[in-house]
């Protein structure tokens, strides 16, 4: 009897323990929505009409329970002053069955560049509009990595200089790649698709900096159309494809075609999707190429034909809008610049990474570099599963991503003389903070790239030689 009693007692205790445990179990249900799109941007001084246009595109597609849409934006100072009731302060839009719900949630001085504000927008949206996948759109102006990409500041009420991504003319600030990285980390949510709907930001330096916080990145290495993305098309693609990759296979070519139809094909444009799962593989291949490339460059005797020939190949044949030659000019330049302009401070330029590495290896008849470029193409084809371009030269069979290419005198320039208040007055110090440079050491080339304007001429014996173009020569 005692044994039976003890057995029954033990059984009851087990049952009670199991019952108590089951009461503590929280049943997690999967969100019904496939996507939540979070747009974060600003009118930036001259893009307010385009911002309204893009928001209206999303609204015109209409509410769908599969794709939720919200936007936290600010309009330019002049627009806010002209219509405080509808455009004043910081606005939060949410797409509902009745259209875009509009709420003023903060003042005009709200700091879009503060990493904590970026993180809060993401985390609060995840709670408010849960979904299986999250899309973060950075909407506004953009630029190549430059001196404006300052690291995370200690106190955001005070003025700090930021890059031209989501530039806010109300506070005169923009988001640097370091601030974006920090905001993504603090949010606690891995973004399924980061879409920077801005100019020039699809560079390997920017992509590698945020690789651990996002699954896919969509963006342009060229200037982005003033139309912005096609948000009705985006809603449609997401609405019909629960898988991000399949949705982008529909969205990307349709959007570039839309730009072409509206603006013509005379200026270069692209939209490229990057799968971050292959980022490390690609960057390791890039490192091998850079190691060999730097060794080759450092072995060139200054002023020799090989040295002048190198500058001839790595120049640019492009001219500015006034028809003037760029700072670093060559009729035989092989590099394809997405945009080459000098703003008076940065002198930064972004070239097509794959095209540059491939064309240099082949034209220098360097089989090792050419072979590494081939391996890079194979890896990049996996990393860039969807891409579309228009208005580019015929020799650009594919648009990859940008890579910074600049002259040594600008790379090591001391910006403190301009009294801009930067914490890092030398651009080379800022570039060395990038994870990409820490892995590949690309700055080894940039800090020694003392470029010359070079042309070629026929000698008396009928051969050809390279020569440096002096400043007073055409």
N, C-alpha and C positions, 0 to 999 in steps of 0.2 A: 504493500500500500504506500509506504514511504517513497519507494522508487517511482511509483505511478504519479504521486503527488509532485515529486521533484521534477519529473518529466513534464507534467502539465504546467507547472510554474515556469519552467524554462521556456516552454513553447509560448506561453502568454507574454513573457518578457520579450521574446523575439518578435512576436506579432506587434506588440506595443511599439518596440523600437522601429520596426519597419513602417508602422502607421505614422509615427512621429516624423520619420525621415521623409515620407511621401508628402506630408503636409508642408515641409520646408522646400520642396522642389518647385522652382519657378519655371513654368512652361513658357518657352520662348517661341513665339509665332513669327514666321517669316513675313516681312512687310508685303503688302499686296502690290504696291507700285514697283515697276521694274527700275525706274530711274527717278532721281531728283536732280534737276539742273539748278545750280546756284550761280547766278551772274553777279560779279563784283566789279563795279566800274565807276567811271566819272565822265562828264562831258568834256573835261580837259581844256576848256577854252574855245574850242572850235568844232567839237563833235556832238553837240547836244542834239542837233536834228537827226544825226545818224543813230544816236542812242535811242531816241523816241521811235525812230523807224524800226530798229531791231526789236525793241520791246513790243511794238505793234505787230510785227511778224509773228512772234510767239503767241500773242493774244489772238491773232486772226486764225491761227491753226485750230484754236479752241481747246477747251479743257478735255483732258483724257486721264482716267485714273491710273493709267500705266506710266505716264510721264508727268511728274510734278515740276512746276517751274516757279522759282522765286528769284528776286534780284534786289541787291542792296546797292544803291547808286546815289551819286551826288551830281547835280547839274552845275554848270559853270557859274561863277559869281554874278555875271551880268544877267543870266537867265533867272537866277534866284531872286535878284533884286527886282526884276520886271514882273514876276508873278510868284510872290512868296507863298500864297495859299496852295498852289499846285506843284511848285518846283522848289520850294524853300527847304533848307536843311538837308538831312540825309533821309532818303525814302526807301521803304521796304515794299516791294511789289510781290504779290502772290497770285498765281493764276487760279481762278475758281470757275465754277460753272457760269457765273455772271460776268466773267472777264477778269481783268487785272485789278485786284484789290490794292489800294494805295494807302500807305500809312507813313506819317512822319515819325521816325524813331530816334533821331538825334539831330543835333544842330549843324550849322554850316561848318564849324571847326572840327568836326569828327575826323580823326586821323585814319584814313584808309590804309596808310603805310605801316601802322602799328601792328606788329605780328600778333599781339593779343587780340586786336580787333578782327584780324583775319581768322584767327583760331575760333573766336567766339561766333562769328558768322557761320562757320562750318558746323561747329558742335551744336549750336542752337537750332540750325536748320535740320540736322540729323534727328534731333528730338521732335521737332515740329512736323517734319515731312519725311518720315522714315522710308527707305527704299532698299532694293537689293543692290543698286549701283548708284554712285554719286559722281556727278559731273560738275567741276568747278570751272567757270569761265572768267578769265581776266579780260576785261573789256576797256579799251582806251587806246592811247598811243603806246608805242614801244620803241626800243632802240637796241643796238648791239651792246654787248658788255663793254662798259667804259668807266671812266673815273667817277661817274655818277652812281655807280653800284656800290654804295658805301655799306659797311657791315652794320649789324644790328646796334642801334643806339641804346644808351642806358635809360634815357628819359624822353618819352615821346611828346610831352607838351612843349619841349624846347625844339627849335628848328634844327633839322638835320637835312643833309642833301641826299636825295634818293634818285633812282634812275627814272627814265621816262617810261615806266609801265604803270598804268592807272595814274597818270599824272593829274594832280588836283590843283587847279589854279586858285582854289579857295585858300589852301594852306601852302601852296608852292612846293609841294612834296610829291614824290612818286615812290613806288615800291622797288627796292633792290632785290636781286635774286637771293641775297642772304636773308632779307626780311621775309620773303615768300617762303623760303625753306623753313625758317623758324616758325612761322604761322602754321604751316602744314604739320610740323612736328607737334606743336602744342595742341592742335585740334583733336588729336587722338584718333583720327579717322584717316584711313588710307584711301585716297581719291582714286576712283576707277579711271576717270578721264579728266586730265587737266588740259583745258583748251585756252591757250593764250591767243585771243582774237585781237592781236596787236601786230605791229610791224617788227620784223627782223629778229625776234627773240628765239627762233628755232635754231640755236647754236649748240654745239656739243658741250660748251662750257656750262650753259644754263641747264641743259637736259641732265647732265651728270650730277649737278648740284642737288637736284630734287628727286633723283632716281629711287631713293628708298621710301618715298612718301606717296608715290603715284604708280599706277599700273601702266597707263598709256598717257602720252602727251601729244596733242594736236596743235600745229602751229605753222607759221610761214617763216621762211628764211629771207624772203623778199619783203618789199613793202606790201602791206595788206591793203586790199581795196577799201576805199572810203565807205563802201556799202557795209563793211563788216561781214560777219558770217550770215548765212541765210537761216534764220531761226525757225521759220516755218518748215524748211527742209530738215533742220535738225530735229525738231519735234516729230516730224513724220518718220524719219529714219529710226529714232529711238522707240517710237510707238510701235513700229513693225518688226523690230529686231531686239529681242531680250539680251542678245550677246553684243558687247561693245564693238568688237572687231567687225562683225557683220553689219552693224549699223553704220560704221565709218566707211565701209566699202561702198555704201550707197550715198552717204553724205558728201564725202570728199570730192569725187569727180563731178557730182551735180553742182556743188557750190562753185568750183573753179569754172565750170561751163557757164554758170549764171553770171559770174564776174566778166567773163569773156564776152558774153552776149550783151551785157550792159555797157562795157567800157572798151571793147576791142582788144586785140591780142598784141598791140604794139609795145606794151611794157610788161616786163617779167612779173610773173605771179606764181605762187605755189601754195599748196596745202599738203602737209605731210604728217602721217601718224607714226609715232615712235613707240615700239613695244619695249618697255623697260626691262623685261626679262632677259633681253640680249645685250643690254647696255655694257655690262662688264666685259663680255666677250669682245665687243667692238672696240672698247677703249684699250684693252690689252693688245689688240692688233695695231691700233693707232700708236701705242707706246713703242712697239717694235719698229714701226716705220719711222717714228720721230728719232729714236736712238740712232738708226742708220743715217737718217737725213742730217741730223746735227753733226755727226762725225764727218760726213761728206762736206758739209758747209764749212766746218772749222778747219778742214785741211786745205781749203782754197787759198792760194797766195794772193793777198790784196793787190788789185791792179792787173793781175794776170788775165790772159784770154779766158781761162776757165772761170775766173771770178766775174769778169764782165759778162761772159756768156750766161752765168747763173742769174745775174741781175736782169739781163735781157729777157730771159724766160719767165722770171717771176714778177715782171712789171705788169702794168695794166695798159691796154690800148684804149680805154674809155676816156671820154672828156666830160667836163661838166656842162651845165645847161648853157653857159656862155661860149662853149666851144673851146675853152681853155684846157690845157693838159693838166691832169691831176699831179699832185706832189711827186708821185713816183710813177714815171711814164716810160713805156716801151712799146714800139710798134709790134714787137713780137711777143707781147705779154700773153702768158698762158692762163693766168688765173682768172676765174670767173667771179667777179665781185657782185654780191647781191645788192649792195648799195655802197657807194664810195663817196663820202662827203666829209668835210672838215667843219666842225662846229666852233672852231677857235680854241677848243680845249683838248678834246680827246683824240682827234685824228684816227679814230678806230675804223676798221673795215673788216667785213666778214666775207670770206670766200667760200665757195662750195668745196667742202672738205674732200669728198671722193674725187671730184674732177681735178682738183689741185694736185693731190697725191698721185693720181693715175697719169696725168699729162706730164708732170715733171719727171717721173720715173721713165716714161717712154721716150720723151724728147731728149733726155740726158743719156739715153741708151744704157741706163743702169738696170740690169736685169733683176738685181736683188730688190730694189725699190719697186719695180714693176710687179714682181711676184707678190710682194707684201700688199700692194694696192689691189691686186686680184683677190687675195685673201680677205682684204677689207671689204671689197664689193660683195663677196659671198656672205660675210657676217652682216653687213648693212642691209642686204636684201631681206634677211630674217628680222632685223630690228625695225625696218621701215616697210611694213606689210601693205600699206596703202599710201599712195602719193599721186598727186596730179599737178601738172604745171602747164603754163601757156606763156607765149611771148618770150621764150628763151632762145638763145642761139641753137642752131641745128646740131652742133657738136655736143651739146649737153643732152646726152641720151637719158639721163636721170638726174633729178635734183635730190641731193642728200640733205645735209644740214650744214650750218655755218661753222666756220673756224676763224678765230681772230688772226689777222695778218697785218702787221703794222711795222713801221720803221723804228729802229733802235732809239733814235733821238726823241721820239714821242713816247715810246714805251718806258723810258727811264727819266722822263721829264719831271721836274720838280714843280708841282702845281701850287705850292705854298705862296709863290710870288703873286698869285692872283687874289690872295686873301679871300678864298672861297669858304674858309672855315672847315675844310675837310680834315678828318682825323688821319687819313692816309694820303699825304701830299704827292707821293710818287706812285704812278699807275702800276709799275712792276711789283710793288709791295702788295697792292690790292689784288692783282692777278694771282699772286702766289697763294692767296687765301682760298682759291678755288680748288675743290677736290680734284677736278680734271688735271690741273697743273701739278698738284701734289703726286698724282699717279704717273703722268706722262712726261712731265718736265718740258712742256712746249715752250715755256719762257726761256729756256736755254737758247733757243733759236731767236726769239723775239728780241732779247736783250743784245744780241750780236748782229742783228739784221741791218747793217749799215748800207742801205740801198742807194744805188746810183741810177740816174737816168741814162740809159744805154741804147745805142742804135748800132746798125751794121753797115759797112761800106765795102766796096770792092777795092782791092789793092792794085798796084801797077802790074803785078804778075798774074792778075786774074783771079786770085783767091779772095776770100772774104775775111774781114776782121771786125771785132766788136770795138766800139769806142764810147767813151763817156761824153754825154751831151752837156756842155757847159751852160750855165744859167742864161747867158746872152744869146744862145743858139735856139733855133726852133726845134 
